[in-house]
Amino acid sequence: MPRLDQRLKLVARQIRARCHADIGSDHGHLLKALLAAGRIERGIAIENKRQPWANSQATLRGLPADVRFGEGLQPLRPGEADSASICGMGGRSIERILGEAPERIPERLVLQPNKHAEQLRRWAFAAGYHLQEELRTAGRRRFDVLVFVRGDGHPDPVYDSLDREAALVFGPWHLRRWETWFVQQLQQQQRYLATLGGRDAVAGQRLAILDRLLAAREKHPQKNFAQTPPRRYFEK
Ligand SMILES: C[S@@+](CC[C@H](N)C(=O)[O-])C[C@H]1O[C@@H](n2cnc3c(N)ncnc32)[C@H](O)[C@@H]1O
């Protein structure tokens, strides 16, 4: 049985589906582990490079899984999978894959960008997908795992009553939970940007958001955002 690293373990824990597609399956380990754990009934591995495609085939041989060669979501028929994952790529590549085949995106998505998670939050907000959960792995290199579900036509309620721009940049669930590691990370970024010579407009904007967030927190340290979840989110 393939042993998943912490990053893929966290991804796997967010997946439970009848049919799950893993785009950029590489070695095929994620699908094999999901099948072995009974978290999915059927898997579809998609690869656009020969060697990883062959590796996925070898890993998944004899299991209820298809291994398809092709670009992103193109080898998937609309409605065929009820969930998909795209992991281990940059947020911009993931956004491109989603943008190229919007009609093939399943109801539920588990995305693990190596960077630019903000890009995916912005994509989802515009595309009508709701951020159901966002997590970060522990350890020296932290990876984001974002879980999206197709929305009901209303704006994503997780952003209700939050500073929208700050939430898109740093994550609405992280802002609501305001955990120690998250605050420390914001403070670290604030210190870094404040001392950065020749800040460009993006860095300047980010610093302004950090100043705003951390000042508000200092003013109301007792406010626990986790106790004020967006109501509509839980009514569904
Ligand atoms: C860095 S690896 C990550 C593998 C695995 N998903 C993980 O997280 O460990 C990225 C994999 O995605 C594949 N890939 C990249 N772009 C792709 C695309 N547009 N369509 C299908 N596969 C793609 C690459 O060939 C590579 O095997």
The ligand as an SDF file (V2000), in Angstrom:
LIG
                    3D

 27 29  0  0  0  0  0  0  0  0999 V2000
    4.1880   17.8320   -9.1150 C   0  0  0  0  0  0  0  0  0  0  0  0
    3.2830   16.5100   -9.6890 S   0  0  0  0  0  0  0  0  0  0  0  0
    2.1190   16.2430   -8.3820 C   0  0  0  0  0  0  0  0  0  0  0  0
    1.6600   14.8480   -8.3480 C   0  0  0  0  0  0  0  0  0  0  0  0
    0.5810   14.5080   -7.3280 C   0  0  0  0  0  0  0  0  0  0  0  0
   -0.6830   15.1150   -7.7260 N   0  0  0  0  0  0  0  0  0  0  0  0
    0.9930   14.9570   -5.9600 C   0  0  0  0  0  0  0  0  0  0  0  0
    0.4170   15.9300   -5.4600 O   0  0  0  0  0  0  0  0  0  0  0  0
    1.9000   14.3480   -5.3820 O   0  0  0  0  0  0  0  0  0  0  0  0
    2.2370   17.1700  -10.9530 C   0  0  0  0  0  0  0  0  0  0  0  0
    1.7340   16.1100  -11.8960 C   0  0  0  0  0  0  0  0  0  0  0  0
    0.6970   16.6690  -12.6760 O   0  0  0  0  0  0  0  0  0  0  0  0
    0.8880   16.3720  -14.0280 C   0  0  0  0  0  0  0  0  0  0  0  0
    0.2580   17.4630  -14.7890 N   0  0  0  0  0  0  0  0  0  0  0  0
    0.6540   18.7540  -14.8470 C   0  0  0  0  0  0  0  0  0  0  0  0
   -0.1850   19.4820  -15.6070 N   0  0  0  0  0  0  0  0  0  0  0  0
   -1.1510   18.6340  -16.0330 C   0  0  0  0  0  0  0  0  0  0  0  0
   -2.3140   18.7690  -16.8610 C   0  0  0  0  0  0  0  0  0  0  0  0
   -2.6330   19.9600  -17.4180 N   0  0  0  0  0  0  0  0  0  0  0  0
   -3.0870   17.6910  -17.0930 N   0  0  0  0  0  0  0  0  0  0  0  0
   -2.7670   16.4850  -16.5450 C   0  0  0  0  0  0  0  0  0  0  0  0
   -1.6760   16.2920  -15.7690 N   0  0  0  0  0  0  0  0  0  0  0  0
   -0.8810   17.3470  -15.5050 C   0  0  0  0  0  0  0  0  0  0  0  0
    2.3800   16.2570  -14.2010 C   0  0  0  0  0  0  0  0  0  0  0  0
    2.7360   15.4340  -15.2830 O   0  0  0  0  0  0  0  0  0  0  0  0
    2.7960   15.6470  -12.8550 C   0  0  0  0  0  0  0  0  0  0  0  0
    2.7960   14.2360  -12.8840 O   0  0  0  0  0  0  0  0  0  0  0  0
  1  2  1  0
  2  3  1  0
  2 10  1  0
  3  4  1  0
  4  5  1  0
  5  6  1  0
  5  7  1  0
  7  8  2  0
  7  9  1  0
 10 11  1  0
 11 12  1  0
 11 26  1  0
 12 13  1  0
 13 14  1  0
 13 24  1  0
 14 15  1  0
 14 23  1  0
 15 16  2  0
 16 17  1  0
 17 18  1  0
 17 23  2  0
 18 19  1  0
 18 20  2  0
 20 21  1  0
 21 22  2  0
 22 23  1  0
 24 25  1  0
 24 26  1  0
 26 27  1  0
M  CHG  2   2   1   9  -1
M  END
$$$$
